[in-house]
Amino acid sequence: MIRIDRTKAARYGISVGDLNAVVQAAIGGQEITRVFEGEMHFALTIRLAPRYRDNVDAIRTVPVAIPNADAKSPTTYIALSDLAEVKLETGASYIYRENSQRFIPLKYSVRERDLGSTVAQAQAHLAQTVPLPQGYRMEWTGEFGALVDAKKRLVFIVPLSLLLIMMLLYGLFNSVRDSLIALSGIPFAVSGGILGLYVAELNASVSAAVGFISLFGVSAMDGILLVSYIRRALEDGMGTEQAIISAGRSRMRQVFMTGFSACIGLLPAAVSTGIGSQVQQPLACVIVGGMLLSPICSLLVIPTLARLLMPTIEPTDAGHGSFAAEH
């Protein structure tokens, strides 16, 4: 630290700005010209040799020129220690400011665990062990701040996604009962996504939440395939049980192809460990796990709920003949 004695500096006719310029040029360096090499140019900076600035005692001896009114008289120099106090102190080498307020940044990275639980543990520990003086506060920003903002958005996006899917299904089926039956596979898809994260030993994250939102749509599509075929079979004169069995048999291939194609496409991302995998791997593991479990559960649960909730309708002669022809 260099604290200038303004009284001593004024006695020699040296301003604080001139003294700061000397210290900057001697220790930090000062650009005197620019060097051109073809189309490139570089700053030519000079400063004192390392032996004249590598310790406190050397800095105290930095020469400072005394202003001389007579240009013909030789320049007189005095040591920096005669004009300022030079000592070594512990403190910030640079003062950061944001919104006209000082702040000290502390940075660290998280390895082999999720960011949210790490910061929560650190916040609880600091709240017990580090009392903040009056006028001080602590803010957790960076990736954690982005994570908090993303969670706030997901609180609205996830229910909104389910609501939009429900509205689209109601517009398709014009029945709350059939819409709920089509949505009944979503809990099992979510369970598969959670199982995928558990097997891969990953933690829940924003990327994983986006994967769950994708599962909502794919699972709803499987439900649409089954319920729409059941309703069409009922309109063709089949009985309830016949329509459900026929729907499960005829739509099983499409449901499995939908799930397994997503699994195969995202399997490389789910097992990747390279650069960027910490972002794409949770999303891929959620979708792979959900798509492995969702088709099987959809083919078991949706027909069962349809049999329990849909009214029992006896087949007509045309519908019975059509069902017998399929067998």
N, C-alpha and C positions, 0 to 999 in steps of 0.2 A: 504494500500500500504506500502511495506517495501522497502526503498531505502538504500542500503548499502553504508556506507562511507568507501571507499577503503583505505583511508589514516589511519583512526583509526584502521581498521581491520589489516592492515599491521604492525601497531605499536605493536599489540599484537601477531603477527605471525599467524594470522588466515586468510586463503584463502577465497575467495568469495564462492567457491564450498562447503567448509566445513560449512560455515555459512548458505548457502541455505539448506544443508542437515539437520542441526539442526532445522531450521524453518519447513521444510517438516515433520520431525519426530515428532516435538512438536505439530503442528497444524493439519497436514494431516494424520499423522500416518506412521509407518514404519514396514514392515514385518520382523519379527525376526526368525520365524520358521514356520513349517507346522504341522498341527494336523491331524492325520489319525484316521478315524472311519470306520472300515471295509475296503471296497473298495473305500471309499470317503475320500478326503483330503481337508483341508481348510487352508487358510493363517491365521496365528496368528499375528495380528497387534496391536501395542501399540502406545499410544500417551498420551499427558497430559490430566488430568481430565478437564471436561468442565469449571470449575470455573477459570482455569488458561489460558483459551484461548477464552472465550466467549465475550471479549470486547477488545478495543484497549489498555487500561491501563494494562490489564492482559498480553497481548502479549508483551508489552514493558518490562515486568519483566521476560520473558523467559530466563533462565540461559544458558550461552554459556561457555563451558570449554575452558580455555586458555592452549595451548600446553605447556607441561613441559618436558624439556630434561631429567630431573632426574625422573626415574620411581618410586623411593621410596618417593619422595616428594608428599604431598597431592595436589589434583587437585584444582585449583582456578577457580572460576566462576565469570563472570560479566554479567550484564543485557544486553539484546538485544538492549535496547535504547542507550547504550554507544557505540554501533558499527553501528547502522543504525537508520534512521528516520522512525518511524512507525506512520502512520496517516490514517484516513478514507477519501477516495475519491470516487466520483461517476465515474463509467466507466465500461468497459467490464471486466468481470471476466475471460474471456478466449478469446484469439485472434485466430480467424479462418483464415486459409490461403488456397487458391486454385490457382494453376498455379503461385506460388510465389507471390501472391498478397493477401493483407488482405481484408476480407469482414465481414460484420455484417449481420447475417440472421434475418429476421423478418417474423414471421409465423402467419397466421390467416386462419380461415375456413369460408366457405360461407354457409349460411342457408337460405332456402325458396326463393332462386332466383338463376339464372344461373351464372356460374363462369365467362363467357366471359364479360357480361355486367357489372358485379361487378368490375372486374379488369379494364375495360375501364373507368368506372366512377372514380375509385381510381387514375388511371393514370392522368386523366384530372385534378382532384383536386390537386394532388401533384405537377403537372407541374405549377400550378398557385400559390401555397402557400409555396412550399418548394424549394427554389433555391439551387442547388447543387454547392458546392465550386469547384474550378478548381482541376482536378485530380480525382474527384469522379464521379461515374456513378451508375445507378440503373438498375437492371435486374430483370425481373419477370419470375420465374422458377417454379419448382414443377409441380403441376397438370395443371397450366395454360400453362407452357412451353410445356408439353405433348399435351395439347389441340391445341396450335398453330402449333406444328409439324404435328398433325393429320389433321388439316385443310389444311395445305400445301399439304399433300399427297392426300386428298380427291379432291383437285382442279384438279388433274390429273386422279384419279381413277374413278370419276363419269363420265366425258366425255369419258374416255377409255371404261367404261362399256357399255355406250350407243353405242359407235362405234363398239365394238365387237358384241353386239346384232344385230346391223344393218347389219354387215358383215355376220353373221350367217343366218339372215333372207334372205338376198340377195342370199346367197348360196343355200337356200332352195327353194325360189320362182323364182329366176333369174329375178326379176322385182323390180325396185325401188319403183314403185307405190304400189304394193302389200305389200312390206316391210314397207312402211310408214303407210299403212292402219292398218297393224298388230301392229304397235307401237303407234297408235292413242289413245290407252287406258291408256298409261303411265301418261299423265297429270292428268287424273281423279284419278288414283291410288295415285299420289303424293298429290292431293287435299284431298283425304281421309286420308292420313297420317297426313297432317297438321291439319285437323279437329280432328283427334284422339289426337294429342298433345294439341290442344286447349281445348277439353273437359276434358282431364286429368290435365289441368293447368300445363303442363310441358314445358320446354324450349328446343330449338333445341340444340343438342349435337352431339358428335361423334357417340354415340350409335344410336341416331335417324338417322344419315346419313347412317349408315350401314343398318338400316331398310328400308330406301328409295331405296338403291341399291337392296335389296331383292325384293322390290315391282317391280322394273324394270323387273326382270326376270319373276316373276309370271304374270304380266300384259302382257308381250310379249308372254307368253305361251298361254294365253287366246286368244290373237289375232291370233296366229298360228292355234289354233283349228278351229276358224271361217273361216279364209281366206283359209286355206288348204281344208276345206270341200267345200267352195264355188267354188274353182278352180276345184275340182274333180267333183262336180255336173255339172259344165259347160262342162267339158270334156265328161261327160256322155250324153250330149245333152240337158240339161235343159236350159231354158232361164235365163237371169240375175236375174230378180225379183224372179223367182221360186227358183233358186239356193240360193239366199240370205235368203228367207223365210225358206227354208228347212234347211239351215245351222243354223239359229237362233233357230229353233225348236228342231233339233236333238242334238245340242251341248250345249243347255241351261243347262241341268243337269250336264254335266261335268264341265262347267264353274263355276256354283254355288257350286258344291262339292269341287272344288279346293280352292275357296275363303273361304267358311265356315269352311272347315277342318283346314285351317291355323288360322282362328279366334278362333275356339274352343281350339286348341292346345296352343295358346299363351294368351288366356284370363286370366288364373291364374297369369301369369307373369305381365300382364297389370294392374291388380288390386292389386298386392302385395305391401306391405309397410314394409317388413322386411329388414334384413341386406342384402345388395347387390342390393336392388331394384332400387337404383338410377342409376345403370348401365343397368339393363335388362328392366326396365319399359319403358323408352323412345323407345327402339327398338320394344318392344311388342305392345305399343300403336300405333306406326306408322303402323305396319303390320296389326293389327286388324282394324284400321280405314280405311286403304287402301283396305283391302280385303273385307270390307263391301260395299264400294262404287264402287270399280273397276268392279266386275262382272256385276252389274246393268248397269253401264255406257258403258261397253264393248258391252253388248248385244244391246244397243241402238245406240251407236255412230258408231261402226265398220260396222254394216249393212248399216247404213245411208251413211257413206262415201263410202262404196263399191258400193252402188247404184249410187252415184253421180260421182265417178271417174272411175269406170269400164265401158267399152263399153257395149252398149245395144246389147244383143244377143237374137234372137228369138229361142224358143225351137224347137227342131226337134220332129218328131213323137214319137221316142223312149223315148226321155227325157220327153215329155209331158205325155206319158203314165205312166212313172215311177213316175212323180210328182202326177198324179191323183191317182195312186195306194197307195201312202203314205197317202193321205187324206181319 
